[in-house]
Amino acid sequence: MTEQQRILYAIRYLTEMAAGQNPLTHVPVSEDDLVRDPHIANCLRYTADILSTVLENGGTAEQPDFSAPERRTRERKPPRPKFTITEAQRTTLVPADHPIYIRDIAALLNSAAEDNGCRGIPPQKMNEWLLSLGFLETEDLGRKTPAKKASAAGKALGISSELYYDNLNRPAYRNLYTPEAQQFIFDNLDALLAYLRK
């Protein structure tokens, strides 16, 4: 198992626990379970977000070696090409058998194409694409940017939205994508990539 695959598993486990589910059985845990505590759930989501960012940036969880006494000079790496995926890699894209977040779908796409040395697809751009197609809509919740939630078309596709409050008691939406909604994204990957090239 590669380091990125380990990170992907960790993201899935943290996300499911934050949603109040046992990550091994996908069954909701009891109401008095520790992961049901809002503070714990927010910490789990926060950690999953950080790991998603690490994964999107092609990083790993390995610690750098600081033992060398001499100062190392950082070599400038050439920018990585835009996201590309082969037909063979597309065949490995299989939806999760339960609803997941857009960051998890992005992680599946980026993991499938990790051997190409390309940049990953940011979940935020996937949200913008779904918004442009009318599957998401915005709602002003009094924050800097409007919140995104499932539209009527999005609900029919298999996107569900849950209003929650973050650790600063600010309202936000969590959007979950059923296996059918995940498959829609995989089936329309060319349209997503065309949107990203604009």
Buried (B, 14 or more C-beta within 10 A) or exposed (E): EEEBEEBBEBBBBBBBBBBBBBBEEEEEBEEEEEBBEEEBBBBBBBBBBEBBBBBBEBEEEEEEEEEEEEEEEEEEEEEEEEBEBEEEBBEEBEBBEBBBBBBBBBBBBBBBBBEBEBBBBBBEBBBBBBBEBEBBBEEEBEEEEEBBBBBEBBBEBBBBBEEBEEEEEEEBBBBBBBBEBBBBBBEBBEEBBEBBEE
